């Protein structure tokens, strides 16, 4: 299947998971378009100073791959700076949050896998 950018559903979420500002989510593939146990396959964009608040992943894991920009990630209580090319995986009841600490939009590929 080929899905053109203009076919992807886009949404804006304000103060996502208690975070700051707005988050743009471009749903690359919807759950019903995939055969595996995938809940989310999306590109997430956060403008400078915007964040996704702390939240848990129970019976699933979320992968973040940083495409562009830099951020502060809290992964199960550990805070660390990340940048383009870095990846994070959080699951098994662990929690995470992410905040754009750079001067340009932060672009993340996000995939949530169920188990």
N, C-alpha and C positions, 0 to 999 in steps of 0.2 A: 504494500500500500504506500502510495505517495500522498502526502498531505502538504499542501501549499500553505505558506505563512498566513495568507488571508483567510484560510479555512479554520484556523485555530481560534477557539473561544478565548477571549481575553476578559479579565475581570480586575477590578480594583478593590482591595480590602483595606479599610481604615483601621488603624491600631490593631493589626492582626495579632492574635494571641496575647493581647495586652501590650504590644509593642508601640513604637512611635511612628507617626506619619502614615503614609500609604504604601501599599505593596501592590505591584502589578504582577498578575499571574497569567502567563500565556500557556494554556493547556495544549501541549504538543499532541498527545493522544489521550483520549478519554478511557476510563476503565473498561467500558464495553467494546472498545476497539482493540483491546489486547487480550491474548489468550492466557497469559500468566496471571499470577496473583499480584497485580500491580494496582495500587489505589490512586497514585498520582505520577504523572510524567509531564513535567512542566518546566518552563523557563521563568524564573522569578527575578524581578528587577526591583531594587530598593535604591531610592535616591539618597544622596548624602544625609546622614543623620537619622534615616529611617531604620526601623528594626522589626523583627518578628520576635515576640516575647517568649519567655521560657514555657516549654510545653513538653509533655511525655509522649513516648512512643511505646505502647504496650501491644504485644502480639504483632508487631511490625517493626521495620527499620526504615529510616530515611537516609538517603545518600544525598549530600550536597557536593557538587563539583563547581568550584569557583571559575567562571569563564572570564570575568573582567572585574577589576577593582580590588579593594581590600576591605577586610572586616574584622570585627572582634567576635569570636564565637565562644559561647559558654557551652561546654559539652560535659554534662553530668557533674557540674560543679567546677570544672577546670576551664579557665579563660585563656584564650590564646589568639594571637593575630594570625590571620590567614590572608592569602592573596591568590591572584589568578594562577591556576594550575594545581592548587591544593584541593584536597577532598576530605570530607567528614562523613562518618557513618554513625548513626545513633539509633539504638533499638533495645529491645529486651527490658522495657520499663525505664530506661534512662531518659534524661531530659536534655533539651538544648535550646539555645536562642542565638540569634545572629543580628549584628548591627553594622551598617555601613559606616566605617570610620574614615573613608577616603573622600576625595573631592570630585569624584565622578560616579555615575551610576554603578551599582554593584549588580552583576549578572550571575545568576546561579542556575545550574541544571539541577532539578530536584526530582528524585524518584522515591516513592514510598512503596515498599514491598511488604505484603502480608505473609504471615506464617502461622 
